[in-house]
Amino acid sequence: MVDPLPASVELAIYLYFLGVAAVGLAVHGRLWLASRVRRRLYDGAFVSAVVDRREEP
């Protein structure tokens, strides 16, 4: 039978998993937002609005 881990080691393992999950969520969120912005930029509506502003006197 395996002896149980000390509470400090168990806490460190759980904190490591939470840290990895937080980093993964942050990377996923940044990629998701970047794709939405890129889609809006090349969708035409945003680009035409910027071009219209530049043509005004």
MODELLER restraints for C-alpha pairs under 7 A, 6 or more apart:
rsr = mdl.restraints
at = mdl.atoms
rsr.add(forms.Gaussian(group=physical.xy_distance, feature=features.Distance(at['CA:40:A'], at['CA:46:A']), mean=6.42, stdev=0.5))
rsr.add(forms.Gaussian(group=physical.xy_distance, feature=features.Distance(at['CA:41:A'], at['CA:47:A']), mean=6.06, stdev=0.5))
